[in-house]
Amino acid sequence: MKTRIPVSVRTGLKRLGADLKNARLRRRLRMVTIAERAGISRETLAKIQKGDPGVSMGNYASVIFALGFSTTWMNLADIANDKTGQALDEERIPRRARDTRV
């Protein structure tokens, strides 16, 4: 069964793929060079450059690394950047401490 991917996610992946392709071209690097550096096949790199949602996140990350981009994006879901999660945690904090002794 195929999972439905939200349009915004598909659009974002296509943009990321195009950006990665443009970054590769700006660096004047051949596809085979980046594929080797990323430890993937040239075909997988071609799929990434098209924004294929079926390619693993690890492969996308390997290409980002192979192109020399920073790894700061890995902190995307870090609690320090998760304002919604922080707000939900704040709501769950009890108003007063309760004695847990029976």
Contacts in CASP RR format, 6 or more apart in sequence:
PFRMAT RR
TARGET T0000
AUTHOR 0000-0000-0000
METHOD contacts of the structure
MODEL  1
MKTRIPVSVRTGLKRLGADLKNARLRRRLRMVTIAERAGISRETLAKIQK
GDPGVSMGNYASVIFALGFSTTWMNLADIANDKTGQALDEERIPRRARDT
RV
5 53 0 8 1.000
9 53 0 8 1.000
10 51 0 8 1.000
10 53 0 8 1.000
12 51 0 8 1.000
13 51 0 8 1.000
13 52 0 8 1.000
13 53 0 8 1.000
14 50 0 8 1.000
14 51 0 8 1.000
16 51 0 8 1.000
16 60 0 8 1.000
17 48 0 8 1.000
17 49 0 8 1.000
17 50 0 8 1.000
17 51 0 8 1.000
18 49 0 8 1.000
18 51 0 8 1.000
20 48 0 8 1.000
20 49 0 8 1.000
20 63 0 8 1.000
20 64 0 8 1.000
20 67 0 8 1.000
21 49 0 8 1.000
23 67 0 8 1.000
23 69 0 8 1.000
24 31 0 8 1.000
24 34 0 8 1.000
24 49 0 8 1.000
24 67 0 8 1.000
27 67 0 8 1.000
29 67 0 8 1.000
31 42 0 8 1.000
31 45 0 8 1.000
31 46 0 8 1.000
32 42 0 8 1.000
34 45 0 8 1.000
34 63 0 8 1.000
34 66 0 8 1.000
34 67 0 8 1.000
35 41 0 8 1.000
35 42 0 8 1.000
35 44 0 8 1.000
35 45 0 8 1.000
37 66 0 8 1.000
38 45 0 8 1.000
38 59 0 8 1.000
38 62 0 8 1.000
38 63 0 8 1.000
38 65 0 8 1.000
38 66 0 8 1.000
39 62 0 8 1.000
39 66 0 8 1.000
40 48 0 8 1.000
40 59 0 8 1.000
40 62 0 8 1.000
40 63 0 8 1.000
44 55 0 8 1.000
44 59 0 8 1.000
45 63 0 8 1.000
47 54 0 8 1.000
47 55 0 8 1.000
48 55 0 8 1.000
48 59 0 8 1.000
48 60 0 8 1.000
48 63 0 8 1.000
61 74 0 8 1.000
64 71 0 8 1.000
64 73 0 8 1.000
65 71 0 8 1.000
75 81 0 8 1.000
79 85 0 8 1.000
79 86 0 8 1.000
END
